[in-house]
Amino acid sequence: MNTQKNLLRFTVSMDKDLLDELLRITGQKKKSRAVNVACSEFVRMNYKKDLLSLKGKVNFERR
């Protein structure tokens, strides 16, 4: 995970039912950890989507 110098503290207003569902889905007990897991997954999914958008557009030749 992040080192102390990379941590950022801020306040988030969030729907309680959404947060409860996020805690359930991630299996986390701490709210901040659940939000970090969700954000990491969101970023990962977007990287994957960006890579998939290149399908058929990049030609790799074997040498």
C-alpha positions as CSV (number, residue, x, y, z in Angstrom):
1,M,0.0,0.0,0.0
2,N,1.0,3.7,0.0
3,T,3.8,5.0,2.2
4,Q,2.9,7.6,4.8
5,K,4.2,10.4,2.6
6,N,1.8,9.5,-0.2
7,L,-1.3,9.5,2.0
8,L,-3.9,12.2,1.5
9,R,-6.6,12.9,4.1
10,F,-9.9,14.4,3.1
11,T,-13.5,14.3,4.0
12,V,-16.1,12.6,1.8
13,S,-19.8,12.8,2.0
14,M,-21.3,9.5,0.9
15,D,-24.7,7.8,0.9
16,K,-24.8,5.4,3.9
17,D,-26.4,2.6,1.9
18,L,-23.7,2.9,-0.8
19,L,-21.0,2.8,1.8
20,D,-22.6,-0.2,3.6
21,E,-22.7,-2.0,0.2
22,L,-19.1,-1.0,-0.6
23,L,-18.0,-2.5,2.8
24,R,-19.9,-5.7,2.1
25,I,-18.5,-6.1,-1.4
26,T,-14.9,-5.3,-0.6
27,G,-15.0,-7.3,2.7
28,Q,-13.2,-4.5,4.4
29,K,-14.1,-3.3,7.9
30,K,-12.5,0.1,7.7
31,K,-14.2,2.7,5.5
32,S,-11.0,4.3,4.2
33,R,-9.6,0.9,3.2
34,A,-12.9,0.0,1.4
35,V,-12.8,3.3,-0.5
36,N,-9.1,2.7,-1.4
37,V,-9.9,-0.8,-2.7
38,A,-12.8,0.6,-4.8
39,C,-10.8,3.4,-6.2
40,S,-7.9,1.0,-7.1
41,E,-10.3,-1.3,-8.8
42,F,-12.0,1.6,-10.7
43,V,-8.6,2.7,-12.0
44,R,-7.6,-0.8,-12.9
45,M,-10.8,-1.3,-14.9
46,N,-10.2,1.9,-16.8
47,Y,-6.7,0.9,-17.7
48,K,-8.0,-2.4,-18.9
49,K,-10.7,-0.7,-21.0
50,D,-8.1,1.6,-22.5
51,L,-5.9,-1.4,-23.5
52,L,-8.9,-3.3,-24.9
53,S,-9.8,-0.3,-27.1
54,L,-6.4,-0.9,-28.9
55,K,-7.5,-4.4,-29.9
56,G,-6.9,-4.7,-33.7
57,K,-5.1,-1.3,-33.9
58,V,-1.7,-2.4,-32.8
59,N,0.3,-4.8,-34.9
60,F,3.1,-6.7,-33.2
61,E,5.5,-8.4,-35.6
62,R,7.7,-11.2,-34.4
63,R,11.3,-11.0,-35.4
